[in-house]
Amino acid sequence: MIFKFGLPLKKISVIIINYNGKHLLKPCLESLFRQSLTHIEIILVDNASRDGSLAYVRDAFPDVKIIALKTNVGFAAANNKGLKHTSGKYVMLLNNDTETNMGCIENLYAAMEANPDIGIGAPKMLVCGKDIIDSAGDGFSMNLKGFKRGEGEKEEKYDQEEYIFGACAGAALYRRKMLEEIGFFDEDFFLIHEDTDLNLRAQLAGWKVMYVPTAVVYHKVRSTIGHMSDDAVYFTLRNSELMRLKNIPFIIFLRCLPEFLAAEIADFLYFAVKHGKFRQYVKAKIDVLRALKRTLNKRKYVMQHIKVNTSYLFNMMTPVWQKEFIATKMKKIFTD
């Protein structure tokens, strides 16, 4: 399996983070070798796996560049380390529990090449083996939370290319020029919501995000960390607070205060009461306070580099009182 490399400025670098995911790697990597766009490079960053992942990739996929880490540094830091080994004009992130359709990278690349203001390309992510959407890119609601657009809806929906708020880092294409301007992932997040943080910083800096439905990614949902594991709950709650403290302009926070307070109550009832994760809930809130000084220092930098007015950001946000939005959230609360 040999890649045909094109001109360096047209090369796309794909970063895959792996942690004990040997059983997931074959279909993921094989789908990349079937891409219609061939001038790409693949970097596998391994977070100290103990399941034979590295030996398997070295033997089965010798063209994949491997970055073997000695400890599990988390999703955010591992991607940052992987970025240092990339050479592409664009950088694609791909979860190890995904597969891509043949035109995925080419279609994302074409959309972003058409407009230099696009900093992020978001594919349509489908639940592997089902005709259900996992994510049609990411939105950001007026309760100050990121969310997956179209989650749980039928595959045929969300079939129009359009500007959206953000992309899920499980499968997204980033313009290197944008990353050089605003930075990549905040390593304090470790995992979960590092992409929401990046989406917000991109929007505040004036970069656009394009959703490309012809770029399709099949996702084996919840195969890595689990949906309601202690780690998933802790990092979800802690990082959502850090993301808001770091990036939300004060006037936006005031305009969204009722929705935010309602969401905070809902989080407590959902995680601490319904799922019995009270300990993780409290630990997350305490650790936010511990990180407060460092987060506020980061906030100063973000606020000093805003290039859009707050009305623009507010208009990009999704109202929470819409019938569709409420129905989707209620369905998720009562079925999860």
N, C-alpha and C positions, 0 to 999 in steps of 0.2 A: 504494500500500500504506500505509494509515493505521491505526495502532493506536488502540484505544479505551482511554483511560486511566481507571482507576478511582480510588478514594480513595488518597491517597498512602501511608497506612499499610498498604494491601493490595497496593501495587504490588510487582512483582518485577523486580529489575534483573538483566539477563543480561550478563556480561562475557565477551567472546571475545578471546583474544590471537592476533595474526596476525603471522607473519614469512614473507614471500614465499609466501603461501598463496592467491594469487588463484584458482588452479585448484580450490581446495577450498571457497571461500566461498559460491558460489551455492546448492548443496544445503543447506548448513548454515543460511544465513539464511532461505531459503525455508521450511524446516521450522519455523522460529520464527514466521514469519508465518502459518502454518497452525495454530498452537496453539489448543486449545479455550479456554484461559484467555488473555484478550486484554489484561488490564491489566498489561502488562509494558513495560519499556524495554530497548533493546539498546545496549550500549557496546562498540565495537570498539577495542581498544588495539593500535596497530600498532608493531611493534618495528623501525622504520626499513626497511621493505620496499623493494625495488628492482624489483619485478615488475609495477608498475601496480595493486597492490591497492587503494590509496586512491582513485584515480580511478575504478576500477570500482565500488566501494561507493558513492561519492558519486553516481554516475550511476544505478546500478541499484537502490540501497536508500537513498533520501534521508532516510528516517526513522531511520536508524541514526546514533547519535552516535559520532563518530570522535575518538579521542585519538591524535594522530600524534606519536610519539617520535622524537627526532633520532638516537638510538643504540639498539642492541639491548641492553636492560637485563636480559633474561632473563624467564622465565615468572613467577617470584615477584614481582619488583619491578614488572613490568608490571601484574599483577593488583592490587597495592597502589595503583598510580597510578589504575587504573580504578575502584577502590572509592571514591576521593575524588569521583568524578563520578556516583555512584549515589544514588538517593533511596528505594529500596525497603526494605520491612520485611525482605525476604529478598533474598539475593544468590546468583544462580546462575552457576557457572563452566561454560563449555562450550568444548571444543577446537574449533578451526576445521575439523578433519577428522572431524566428527560430524554426524549428523542425528538429530532427535528425532521420536518418534511424536506423534500429535496430542494425546494426553492427558498427555504427559510432565510438563510443568510443573504442570498442574492436580492430578495425582495426588500429586506430591511436596508441593505446597502443602497439600493437604487432610490428608495424613498429619501434617505438622508443625503445622498449626493445631490438630489434635486433642489435642496434648500439648505444653505450653510447655517441657517439659524436653528436648525433642528439639532439638538444635542443628544437626544435619546430616542431610540426606536424600540417600540413595544410590539411583540408578536401576539397572535391569538394563542393562548395556552388552553389546551383541552385536557380533560381528565383521561388518562391513558386507558384505552379499551372501552370508553363510553362516548356518547355523542353529547357531552355536557361540557360547558365552559368552566375552566378553572379561573382564568383571568383574561379579560380583554383590555389589558393594561390596568393601571391603577388610577383611582380617583382619590380625592381628598374632601371629606365632608365638613359641614359647618359645626360638627361636634369635635372638630380638630383631630380627626383620625383618618389615616389612610385606609383604603379598602380596595378589594379586587372588583373591578367593574365586571358585571355580567356573571358573577360566580353562581353556579348552579343552573344557569339558563341553557336553553338548547343551542347546539353547535351552530345552527344556521343564523342565529342572531349576531349582532355586532359585526356586520359584514362590510362596513364602509370604512375606508381610510379616513382618519380624522385626527385633529389635534386633541390631546388629552392632558391630564395632569402629570402622570408619571408612569413608570414601568416597574414591574416586579423583577427584582434582581435574579430570580430563578431563571430568567431568560430575557436578556435585554442587550441592545447594541448601543454603545456609548462612543461619542466623538472624542478623540484624544484631546483636541483643542479645548473642549469644554472641561475635561478632567484636569487639564493643566491650569485652567483658570480657577475653578472652584474647589478642586481637590477631589479625592475619591472617597472611600468609606471612612467614617469615624470609628476608630478601633475600640473606643469605649463601649460601643454597642455590642460587640462580640458577635451576636447574631440576632436577627429579627429587627425590623424597622430601620436597619441601616440604609435600605433602599428608599424608604419614606423620607428620611433625613436628606438623602442625596437629591431626591425629586424636588423637595422644597428649596434646597439651595440652588438647584438649576433654575427653577421658576423665578425665584427672587433675583437671580442674576440675569434674567431675560432670555434664557434658552427655552426652546420649544420642544415638545415631546410629540412624536407621531406614532399613532397606532396603525399597524400594517396587518390586516387580517389574512392576507395571502401568505404571510410568514407564520407557519403553524408549528407549535411545540406541543408534544404529548407528555403530560406530567404524571408520574406515579405519585399522586398526592399523599403527603404525610408519611413517606417511606423512610425518612431520615431521622427527624427529631421526634415525631409523634405530635398529635394534635393537642392533647391535654396533659402532656408530661409536665413534671415540675419545672424543668428548664424552659419549656415553651411558655408556660404561664408566667413565670418570673420575668423572662426577658421581654415578653409582650408588654407586660404592665410597666416595668421599669423603663424600657426604651421608648414607649409612647410618651411618657412624661418628659424624658430627656429631649426627645425630638421637639416637643412643643416649647419647652423652656429655651431651647437653643435657636429656634427658627421663626416662631410666630410673632409678627409685629404686634405691639401692644394694642393698637387700635383694632386689629383683627380679633384679638382675644376678647376685647370688650364687646364687639358686635356679635360674637359667637358665644358669649358667656352662658345664656340659658341652655343652649344645646350642649355645651361642654359639661355643665353641672348635671344635666340629665344623663349624659353618657357616663360620668363618674359613678353615679348611683347605679346605673345598669351594670357597669363593670363589677362593682362590689357584689351585687346580687347574683350575677352570672358566674363569676370565678370563685368568690369566697363562700357564697351560700349554696348555689346549685351544685357546683363541682367540688366543694369542700377544700378549696385551695387557699384557705385563710392565711396559713403560714407564709405561702409564697406571695400573697397579696401584701401582707405587712412588710415582709423583707424587701419587696420591690420599692415600696414607698420610703422605707428607711434609707435604702441605698441611693435613692434619688436625692435625698437631703445630704447624704455624704458627698455626692458628686456635684452639689449645687455650685460651689465656688468655681470649679473648673468649667462647668457647663456655661455659667454666666460669662466667663472670660471668652469662651467660644462665641457666645451670642453677640458680644461686642463686635467681633470681627465680621460675623454674618450681617449684622445690621448696618455696618459701615460700607458694605459692598452691595447693597440693594440697588438694582437698576430699574425696577418697575414700581409703579405706584400701588398703594394698598388696594385700590379699587380693582385693578387688574387681577391681583391675587384673589380677592374676594369673589370676583365673577368666575374664576376658574373652579371654585369650590362647589360641592354638591349640597343643595338644601336637604336637611334631614326630615322635614315634615312632608315631603312628597309621598304619595300613596305607594309608589313602586319601591322607594327606598325603605320605608317602614316595613312593607310586606316582606322584602328580602331579609331584613334584619330579624324580624319576628320568626321567620321560617328557620333561620340559622340557630337562633336561641333555643327554640323548642325541639329541634331535631338533633342538635349536636350533643 
